[in-house]
Amino acid sequence: MYSKEQASSIKQAFWTAFGQYMTLQPTAEGGKVNWINYKTGIKHLYFRMNADQRSARIAIEIAHPDTGIQALMFEQFEAYRQILHAQLDEEWTWSLHTQDDYGKTISTISKTIGDVSIFKQEDWPTLITFFKPRIMALDEFWSDAKYGFEVFR
């Protein structure tokens, strides 16, 4: 098992490597972006990538503190569901009003893979292969869909 510091160092090494790998990838609009800390421009709306000792997950996370507004944002994504899934070329899991690790109510649209570990360097290519096309597809989707979310700014 790893100490907290070792685990943090390994995770940081992975995300640094992923960030360096993705640096050369332009956005759908041809610009530069920090892929790891993707900015949607909408408060409380995030594109998140996480990996731990057992799995990896990429998600659209709606974390607005007002659950009514959170539900409206989720409904707006539902209106774009076919476009999103066509862009991603796969179905994702939709969860309205779930709890995050800290007990906060959030809503997510996500894809998870299991049997991978951020702590095994031999799994890093699998993690990169999982994250890269999905975050790029989310960017492509967002370049068109973001205008439908302007009301939530």
Sine and cosine of phi, psi and omega as CSV:
sin_phi,cos_phi,sin_psi,cos_psi,sin_omega,cos_omega
0.00,0.00,0.43,-0.90,-0.03,-1.00
-0.99,-0.17,0.52,-0.85,0.13,-0.99
-0.95,0.32,0.24,-0.97,0.01,-1.00
-0.85,0.53,-0.65,0.76,-0.01,-1.00
-0.93,0.37,-0.67,0.74,0.03,-1.00
-0.90,0.44,-0.70,0.71,0.01,-1.00
-0.87,0.49,-0.70,0.71,0.02,-1.00
-0.89,0.47,-0.66,0.75,0.01,-1.00
-0.90,0.43,-0.67,0.74,0.01,-1.00
-0.91,0.41,-0.71,0.71,0.03,-1.00
-0.87,0.49,-0.70,0.71,0.01,-1.00
-0.88,0.48,-0.64,0.76,0.02,-1.00
-0.89,0.46,-0.67,0.74,0.03,-1.00
-0.89,0.45,-0.78,0.63,-0.07,-1.00
-0.91,0.41,-0.52,0.85,0.10,-1.00
-0.91,0.41,-0.72,0.70,0.02,-1.00
-0.89,0.46,-0.69,0.72,0.02,-1.00
-0.88,0.47,-0.70,0.71,0.01,-1.00
-0.88,0.48,-0.66,0.75,0.03,-1.00
-0.91,0.41,-0.64,0.77,0.03,-1.00
-0.89,0.46,-0.65,0.76,-0.07,-1.00
-0.99,0.13,-0.22,0.97,-0.03,-1.00
-0.80,0.60,-0.58,0.81,-0.06,-1.00
-0.98,0.19,-0.14,0.99,-0.05,-1.00
-1.00,0.01,0.89,-0.45,0.05,-1.00
-0.97,0.23,0.32,-0.95,0.08,-1.00
-0.95,0.30,0.12,-0.99,0.04,-1.00
-0.87,0.50,-0.45,0.89,-0.01,-1.00
-1.00,-0.07,0.09,1.00,0.08,-1.00
1.00,0.02,0.08,1.00,-0.02,-1.00
-1.00,-0.06,-0.10,-0.99,0.06,-1.00
-0.98,-0.21,0.51,-0.86,0.00,-1.00
-0.51,-0.86,0.47,-0.88,0.16,-0.99
-1.00,0.07,0.99,-0.15,-0.11,-0.99
-0.88,0.48,-0.55,0.83,-0.05,-1.00
-0.96,0.29,-0.57,0.82,0.01,-1.00
-0.89,-0.46,0.88,0.48,-0.10,-1.00
-0.89,0.45,0.79,-0.61,0.01,-1.00
-0.99,-0.13,0.88,-0.47,0.04,-1.00
-0.99,0.11,-0.36,0.93,-0.06,-1.00
1.00,0.09,-0.01,1.00,0.02,-1.00
-0.91,-0.42,0.83,-0.56,-0.01,-1.00
-0.88,0.48,0.68,-0.73,0.03,-1.00
0.95,0.31,0.26,0.97,0.04,-1.00
-0.83,-0.56,0.86,-0.51,-0.12,-0.99
-0.75,-0.66,0.50,-0.87,0.24,-0.97
-0.96,-0.27,0.90,-0.44,-0.12,-0.99
-0.89,-0.47,0.61,-0.79,0.14,-0.99
-0.83,-0.55,0.76,-0.65,0.01,-1.00
-0.69,-0.72,0.54,-0.84,0.09,-1.00
-0.58,-0.81,0.60,-0.80,0.04,-1.00
-0.67,-0.74,-0.40,-0.92,-0.08,-1.00
-0.97,0.23,-0.19,0.98,-0.06,-1.00
-0.81,-0.58,-0.37,0.93,-0.13,-0.99
-0.39,-0.92,0.10,-0.99,0.09,-1.00
-0.68,-0.74,0.53,-0.85,-0.08,-1.00
-0.57,-0.82,0.66,-0.76,0.15,-0.99
-0.85,-0.52,0.65,-0.76,-0.10,-1.00
-0.49,-0.87,0.47,-0.88,0.30,-0.95
-1.00,-0.05,0.86,-0.51,-0.05,-1.00
-0.90,-0.45,0.82,-0.57,0.07,-1.00
-0.96,-0.28,0.92,-0.40,-0.13,-0.99
-0.86,-0.51,0.43,0.90,0.00,-1.00
-0.87,0.50,0.72,-0.69,-0.04,-1.00
-0.92,0.40,-0.41,0.91,0.06,-1.00
-1.00,0.05,0.93,-0.36,-0.07,-1.00
-0.90,0.43,-0.41,0.91,0.07,-1.00
-0.92,0.38,-0.72,0.70,0.05,-1.00
-0.92,0.39,-0.62,0.78,0.05,-1.00
-0.84,0.54,-0.70,0.72,0.02,-1.00
-0.90,0.43,-0.62,0.78,0.04,-1.00
-0.90,0.43,-0.65,0.76,0.05,-1.00
-0.90,0.43,-0.66,0.75,0.02,-1.00
-0.89,0.46,-0.68,0.73,0.04,-1.00
-0.88,0.47,-0.60,0.80,0.03,-1.00
-0.90,0.44,-0.64,0.77,0.08,-1.00
-0.91,0.42,-0.62,0.79,0.05,-1.00
-0.87,0.50,-0.57,0.82,0.05,-1.00
-0.90,0.44,-0.47,0.88,0.01,-1.00
-0.99,-0.16,0.17,0.99,-0.14,-0.99
-0.81,0.59,-0.75,0.66,-0.03,-1.00
-0.89,0.45,-0.64,0.77,0.02,-1.00
-0.91,0.41,-0.70,0.71,0.01,-1.00
-0.87,0.50,-0.77,0.64,-0.04,-1.00
-0.93,0.38,-0.53,0.85,0.08,-1.00
-0.91,0.40,-0.65,0.76,0.01,-1.00
-0.92,0.39,-0.65,0.76,-0.01,-1.00
-0.98,0.21,-0.38,0.93,-0.03,-1.00
0.90,0.44,0.52,0.85,0.04,-1.00
-0.18,-0.98,0.33,-0.94,0.08,-1.00
-1.00,0.08,0.60,-0.80,0.09,-1.00
-0.91,-0.42,0.19,-0.98,0.01,-1.00
-1.00,-0.03,0.78,-0.63,-0.02,-1.00
-0.96,-0.28,0.82,-0.57,-0.02,-1.00
-0.71,-0.70,0.93,-0.37,0.05,-1.00
-1.00,-0.02,0.77,-0.64,0.09,-1.00
0.82,0.58,0.92,0.39,0.13,-0.99
-0.95,-0.31,0.03,-1.00,0.01,-1.00
-0.96,-0.29,0.68,-0.73,0.11,-0.99
-1.00,0.09,-0.09,-1.00,-0.04,-1.00
-0.89,0.45,-0.28,0.96,-0.04,-1.00
-0.96,-0.29,0.15,0.99,0.02,-1.00
0.99,0.11,0.12,0.99,0.01,-1.00
-0.99,0.14,0.65,-0.76,0.03,-1.00
-0.98,0.21,0.84,-0.55,0.03,-1.00
-0.70,-0.71,0.21,-0.98,0.14,-0.99
-0.81,-0.58,0.61,-0.79,-0.07,-1.00
-0.68,-0.73,0.43,-0.90,0.19,-0.98
-0.79,-0.61,0.90,-0.43,-0.22,-0.98
-0.57,-0.82,0.26,-0.97,0.10,-1.00
-0.69,-0.72,0.74,-0.67,-0.04,-1.00
-0.80,-0.60,0.59,-0.81,0.20,-0.98
-0.85,-0.53,0.54,-0.84,0.02,-1.00
-0.94,-0.35,-0.03,-1.00,0.06,-1.00
0.87,0.50,0.58,0.81,0.14,-0.99
-0.71,-0.71,0.44,-0.90,0.00,-1.00
-0.68,-0.73,0.76,-0.65,0.07,-1.00
-0.91,0.41,-0.33,0.94,-0.02,-1.00
-1.00,0.09,-0.09,1.00,0.06,-1.00
-0.95,-0.32,0.94,-0.35,-0.04,-1.00
-0.86,0.51,-0.48,0.88,0.05,-1.00
-0.93,0.38,-0.28,0.96,0.07,-1.00
-1.00,0.04,-0.19,0.98,-0.06,-1.00
-0.86,0.52,-0.66,0.75,0.06,-1.00
-0.87,0.50,-0.61,0.79,0.05,-1.00
-0.91,0.43,-0.67,0.74,0.03,-1.00
-0.89,0.45,-0.71,0.71,0.01,-1.00
-0.90,0.44,-0.67,0.74,0.03,-1.00
-0.91,0.42,-0.49,0.87,0.07,-1.00
-0.97,0.26,-0.76,0.65,-0.10,-0.99
-0.96,0.28,-0.71,0.71,-0.16,-0.99
-0.82,0.57,-0.84,0.54,-0.07,-1.00
-0.91,0.41,-0.48,0.88,-0.04,-1.00
-0.97,0.24,-0.67,0.74,0.02,-1.00
-0.93,0.36,-0.55,0.83,0.05,-1.00
-0.94,0.35,-0.62,0.78,0.06,-1.00
-0.92,0.40,-0.62,0.78,0.07,-1.00
-0.89,0.46,-0.66,0.75,0.04,-1.00
-0.88,0.47,-0.70,0.72,0.02,-1.00
-0.88,0.48,-0.72,0.69,0.05,-1.00
-0.86,0.51,-0.74,0.67,-0.09,-1.00
-0.91,0.41,-0.51,0.86,0.00,-1.00
-0.87,0.49,-0.46,0.89,0.06,-1.00
-0.99,-0.14,-0.65,0.76,-0.14,-0.99
-0.98,0.19,-0.36,0.93,-0.12,-0.99
-0.84,0.54,-0.46,0.89,-0.02,-1.00
-0.92,0.38,-0.43,0.90,0.05,-1.00
-0.97,0.23,-0.08,1.00,-0.02,-1.00
-0.91,-0.41,0.11,0.99,-0.04,-1.00
-0.83,0.55,-0.53,0.85,-0.01,-1.00
-0.88,0.48,-0.36,0.93,-0.05,-1.00
-1.00,-0.06,0.04,1.00,-0.02,-1.00
-0.86,0.51,0.00,0.00,0.00,0.00
